[in-house]
Amino acid sequence: MWPSGECSPKCQNMFIIETVCVAWFSLEFILRFIQARSKLDFLRGPLNIIDAMAILPYYVSLVVAEEDSNLDHERPGGKGYLDKLGLVLRILRALRILYVMRLARHSLGLQTLGLTVRRSTREFGLLLLFLCVAVTLFSPLVHLAESELTGTHDFSSIPASYWWAIISMTTVGYGDMVPRSIPGQVVALSSILSGILIMAFPATSIFHMFSRSYQELKMEHDRLFKEECAAAAAAAAASGDVQEVGGEVVGEDSAPSGLGLRLDKEGVHSLESLALLGKGREAAGNNNHSLPAAAF
């Protein structure tokens, strides 16, 4: 690195770019930590732990490199301690690959992958169990078929045959260890077919879990997007209403003038109708003449 004083110009340029990126990431992490409601929950978050592990190695490497240079000048003979510091420094530099994991915060696919792995721990455990049982079964068989029956030296021991069984059952097949005899090839064929079936059984459940997790995360993102759009539309509508009112506050007991005039007109019409109805009843009463009793 640049602080150690032994670095090419290209390395210095990379160090400057890394410094700018780490400064930006550090500022973002600090701001999110300040805005978090619960600081403990923030520090327990998996993505936040990954962010911290990706940022801290830069600062630790600066301190270790500075201490390394000081010890080199003070104690020229302390090579063992310097070698240990150099190993720690190289390990911390290798942790920079965790920067890639920051993409999981903005990538739906990586979030789905992480959620699927977390939800499918039982299926992965079953897969590992099936694989271990099959490897334990086929490793002694291929060792017996190759070393004891034919005398070849590729399968020197049963632990060495475990490596062949693993790469064969996972359908990788590096070709560094190959059975030559007919019994060994029969065992190899059986192990390959068993590996295909063993890998296929839990893979179906993991695939369905991946599809379900993807749909859930997609629906959650769509819901959050709709809520943000609705909130923005409500805020825009509220600001428009405030501009139309022009700062005038209307009380609950007060009514607009147009509504009052309409109520007054309706009241006048109702009073006129009642007056006409009363006059009609009076006229009908005047027209009713009583007849003498002799008329009946």
C-alpha distance (Angstrom), angle and dihedral (degrees) to the residues before:
residue distance angle dihedral
M1 . . .
W2 3.77 . .
P3 3.84 98.8 .
S4 3.80 91.0 60.5
G5 3.80 89.8 61.8
E6 3.82 94.0 -128.6
C7 3.75 104.9 98.7
S8 3.78 137.4 112.6
P9 3.83 122.6 -120.7
K10 3.79 89.9 -103.0
C11 3.80 89.4 53.7
Q12 3.80 89.9 49.6
N13 3.80 91.1 53.1
M14 3.79 90.7 49.9
F15 3.79 89.6 48.9
I16 3.81 90.6 53.5
I17 3.81 91.8 49.5
E18 3.80 90.9 48.2
T19 3.80 91.1 49.0
V20 3.79 91.7 53.8
C21 3.80 92.5 47.3
V22 3.79 93.9 47.2
A23 3.80 90.9 47.9
W24 3.80 90.0 53.0
F25 3.81 92.4 46.9
S26 3.80 90.7 47.4
L27 3.80 92.2 51.5
E28 3.79 91.1 48.8
F29 3.81 92.0 48.7
I30 3.81 92.5 49.3
L31 3.81 93.1 48.5
R32 3.79 92.1 49.3
F33 3.81 89.8 48.3
I34 3.80 91.2 51.8
Q35 3.81 93.1 48.0
A36 3.82 93.9 46.5
R37 3.80 114.6 109.9
S38 3.80 93.8 -147.6
K39 3.79 113.7 35.0
L40 3.82 92.4 -168.0
D41 3.81 93.5 53.1
F42 3.79 88.9 47.3
L43 3.80 92.1 54.6
R44 3.81 91.2 46.4
G45 3.81 93.8 54.5
P46 3.82 113.2 113.0
L47 3.80 94.6 -136.0
N48 3.80 91.4 47.4
I49 3.82 90.3 51.5
I50 3.81 89.0 51.9
D51 3.81 90.2 49.8
A52 3.81 91.3 51.6
M53 3.81 92.2 47.2
A54 3.80 89.6 50.6
I55 3.82 94.5 49.0
L56 3.81 103.4 38.9
P57 3.85 97.6 60.7
Y58 3.81 89.8 65.9
Y59 3.80 93.5 57.3
V60 3.81 92.9 40.1
S61 3.80 90.8 50.3
L62 3.81 89.8 53.1
V63 3.81 91.3 52.6
V64 3.81 93.3 44.1
A65 3.81 92.5 47.5
E66 3.80 91.4 49.9
E67 3.80 91.3 48.3
D68 3.79 89.6 46.3
S69 3.78 92.2 55.4
N70 3.81 92.7 46.2
L71 3.80 92.8 50.7
D72 3.79 90.1 47.2
H73 3.81 89.9 58.9
E74 3.80 96.2 40.6
R75 3.83 101.3 40.1
P76 3.78 111.6 24.6
G77 3.80 91.4 174.7
G78 3.81 97.0 54.9
K79 3.78 96.1 96.2
G80 3.81 95.9 142.0
Y81 3.79 94.2 59.9
L82 3.79 90.8 43.5
D83 3.79 91.1 51.7
K84 3.80 89.9 53.4
L85 3.79 91.2 49.6
G86 3.78 89.4 48.4
L87 3.79 90.7 52.4
V88 3.81 91.2 49.9
L89 3.78 89.6 48.3
R90 3.81 92.5 52.0
I91 3.79 91.4 48.4
L92 3.79 91.3 50.7
R93 3.77 90.9 48.9
A94 3.80 89.4 52.2
L95 3.81 89.3 56.6
R96 3.79 89.0 69.0
I97 3.79 86.8 88.1
L98 3.81 85.5 78.3
Y99 3.82 87.1 78.0
V100 3.79 85.9 81.1
M101 3.80 90.3 60.9
R102 3.79 88.9 64.1
L103 3.79 86.8 75.3
A104 3.81 87.8 71.8
R105 3.81 88.2 75.3
H106 3.81 90.7 63.7
S107 3.82 102.8 25.8
L108 3.78 120.6 86.0
G109 3.80 91.7 -162.7
L110 3.81 94.8 55.1
Q111 3.80 90.9 45.6
T112 3.79 89.1 52.1
L113 3.79 90.8 49.7
G114 3.79 92.9 51.4
L115 3.80 92.7 46.3
T116 3.80 90.9 48.9
V117 3.80 92.6 51.2
R118 3.80 90.8 48.9
R119 3.79 93.3 49.1
S120 3.82 95.8 42.2
T121 3.79 99.3 54.5
R122 3.81 91.0 118.5
E123 3.81 92.3 52.0
F124 3.81 91.3 48.7
G125 3.79 88.9 49.5
L126 3.79 91.0 52.5
L127 3.80 90.4 48.3
L128 3.78 91.2 51.9
L129 3.80 91.3 46.7
F130 3.81 93.4 50.5
L131 3.79 91.0 47.3
C132 3.80 93.6 49.6
V133 3.80 92.3 49.6
A134 3.81 92.5 49.4
V135 3.81 93.1 45.6
T136 3.79 90.0 50.2
L137 3.82 88.9 51.5
F138 3.80 101.4 45.6
S139 3.81 100.0 38.2
P140 3.84 95.9 69.3
L141 3.80 90.3 42.5
V142 3.79 95.0 55.0
H143 3.81 90.7 43.0
L144 3.78 89.9 52.3
A145 3.82 92.9 46.3
E146 3.81 95.6 47.9
S147 3.79 107.1 31.0
E148 3.78 103.2 30.7
L149 3.80 100.7 35.7
T150 3.81 103.8 33.0
G151 3.80 102.3 18.6
T152 3.83 97.9 -130.1
H153 3.79 118.0 156.9
D154 3.80 100.4 -143.1
F155 3.78 92.5 89.6
S156 3.78 98.2 45.4
S157 3.80 97.0 162.1
I158 3.78 141.8 2.1
P159 3.86 93.9 -105.1
A160 3.82 88.2 52.6
S161 3.79 88.6 51.7
Y162 3.80 90.0 56.0
W163 3.82 89.3 72.3
W164 3.80 91.3 52.9
A165 3.83 91.6 48.1
I166 3.82 92.4 50.6
I167 3.81 96.3 49.7
S168 3.80 91.1 43.0
M169 3.81 97.1 49.1
T170 3.81 92.0 46.4
T171 3.84 88.1 52.0
V172 3.81 92.7 -121.0
G173 3.81 99.3 119.3
Y174 3.81 108.1 -176.0
G175 3.81 91.6 -175.4
D176 3.81 95.5 -134.3
M177 3.82 90.5 118.3
V178 3.81 117.2 35.5
P179 3.82 127.6 172.2
R180 3.83 111.1 -124.9
S181 3.80 103.4 -174.9
I182 3.78 127.7 76.6
P183 3.84 94.4 -115.4
G184 3.80 89.9 48.9
Q185 3.80 91.7 50.6
V186 3.81 90.5 49.6
V187 3.81 89.2 52.8
A188 3.82 89.6 47.2
L189 3.81 91.7 51.7
S190 3.80 90.8 49.5
S191 3.80 92.1 48.8
I192 3.82 92.7 49.1
L193 3.81 93.4 50.0
S194 3.80 91.0 45.9
G195 3.79 90.5 49.4
I196 3.81 91.9 53.0
L197 3.81 91.4 52.1
I198 3.79 93.8 43.5
M199 3.81 91.7 50.7
A200 3.80 92.0 46.4
F201 3.81 98.7 52.7
P202 3.85 100.0 64.5
A203 3.81 92.7 29.4
T204 3.81 91.2 71.8
S205 3.79 92.5 56.1
I206 3.80 91.5 44.7
F207 3.81 90.5 51.1
H208 3.81 92.1 52.2
M209 3.79 90.0 47.8
F210 3.80 89.9 51.3
S211 3.80 91.8 50.8
R212 3.80 92.2 47.5
S213 3.81 92.7 47.8
Y214 3.79 90.9 49.1
Q215 3.80 92.2 51.9
E216 3.81 92.0 47.7
L217 3.79 93.7 49.8
K218 3.79 91.6 45.4
M219 3.81 92.0 51.4
E220 3.80 90.0 47.2
H221 3.80 91.6 51.8
D222 3.81 91.1 47.7
R223 3.81 91.0 49.5
L224 3.80 92.3 50.4
F225 3.79 90.5 47.5
K226 3.83 91.7 51.4
E227 3.79 91.3 48.0
E228 3.78 90.9 51.5
C229 3.81 91.0 49.2
A230 3.82 91.7 47.8
A231 3.80 91.6 49.0
A232 3.79 91.1 49.3
A233 3.83 91.3 48.7
A234 3.82 91.4 48.2
A235 3.79 91.0 50.0
A236 3.81 91.1 49.4
A237 3.82 91.5 48.3
A238 3.81 91.8 48.5
S239 3.79 91.6 51.2
G240 3.82 89.9 49.0
D241 3.82 92.2 51.8
V242 3.76 91.0 50.0
Q243 3.79 91.0 52.8
E244 3.85 91.8 49.9
V245 3.80 94.0 50.1
G246 3.76 89.9 49.6
G247 3.79 96.0 -146.8
E248 3.85 96.0 -55.1
V249 3.82 114.9 138.6
V250 3.80 117.3 -146.5
G251 3.81 117.4 -154.6
E252 3.75 126.5 -140.9
D253 3.85 94.3 -116.5
S254 3.78 95.2 45.4
A255 3.80 121.0 80.7
P256 3.78 131.6 -165.4
S257 3.80 118.2 -90.0
G258 3.81 94.1 -116.0
L259 3.77 91.0 56.2
G260 3.84 91.1 49.5
L261 3.80 92.4 51.8
R262 3.76 90.8 49.3
L263 3.79 91.0 51.4
D264 3.82 91.1 48.6
K265 3.81 92.1 51.6
E266 3.79 91.9 48.9
G267 3.81 89.6 50.0
V268 3.81 92.5 52.0
H269 3.80 92.0 49.8
S270 3.80 91.4 50.3
L271 3.81 92.2 50.4
E272 3.80 91.8 49.8
S273 3.81 90.2 50.6
L274 3.79 91.2 51.8
A275 3.83 91.5 49.6
L276 3.80 92.9 50.9
L277 3.79 90.6 48.5
G278 3.81 91.1 52.3
K279 3.81 92.2 50.1
G280 3.79 91.2 50.5
R281 3.79 91.2 53.8
E282 3.82 91.3 49.9
A283 3.82 91.5 50.8
A284 3.76 91.0 50.2
G285 3.80 90.0 51.2
N286 3.78 92.2 52.2
N287 3.80 92.8 51.0
N288 3.80 93.1 54.8
H289 3.94 106.0 93.6
S290 3.77 119.8 -170.9
L291 3.83 116.1 -122.6
P292 3.80 123.0 -138.4
A293 3.74 118.4 -105.2
A294 3.80 91.9 -116.5
A295 3.74 91.4 65.6
F296 3.79 91.4 72.6
